[in-house]
Amino acid sequence: MEIRIQISDRAYQSLVAHGGRIKGSVGLVSPLVGNFNEYSQQPAAVREGERFIRLRHGKACVSRSRVSLRLNIHLNEAGICPAESIESESREAGHFVNHTLEDFRDTFGW
């Protein structure tokens, strides 16, 4: 089966210049025609100054503009009580956030 896909000029130029792949999704306009939509990528400047800590089941991030905590606990993990993991890892993340925000305050004066 053949499908015609339309991509943006920027995506095409990136493919030609760098080769490789571009991550994205295809939305079908009709059974034989689709549009390719490139996934957004944050520029390095947005991530600059971001600090993170890896936890057993996730990650905590702190930047000048936001704080985030992500945990993913599989219920079939042997010997793991999800409630205890959430409690202990969020406490660990909280200590990390407090320490990092103090560093940001000292560095950036806020």
Buried (B, 14 or more C-beta within 10 A) or exposed (E): EEEEEEBBEEBEEBEEEEEEEBEBEEEEEEEEEBBBBBEEEEEEEEEEEBBBBEBEBBBBBBBEEEBBBEBEBEEEEEEEEEEEBBEBBBEBBEEBBEEBBEEBEEEEEE
